[in-house]
């Protein structure tokens, strides 16, 4: 399990919030709870956020939470609608993982 946690953390570029531990494949909720008693995100790592309005599908697909097919759907939606103005718009994309929008938003930004 420790290897899975470390691999997942490394793919993210570091955990930004404690709740991301529950996203590790195969980690039971009880294990997450016990682990969070001893370990917490104390220092948020610096990550380079991705501009959702200029990123390619390949760049979006690098995020752990976004499958490649969804990344292409995001780019297509963006092109049809002249850009994305809020993260809530992502919920309009059919296969977008709505249950992970708060985590995905941690790694993206919108230019004003």
Secondary structure, DSSP 8 states (H G I E B T S, - for coil): -HHHHHHHHHHHTS-SSGGGGGGSTT--HHHHHHHHHH----S------EETTT--HHHHHTSTT--HHHHHHHHHHHHHHTS--SGGGGGGSTT--GGGHHHHHTTEE---
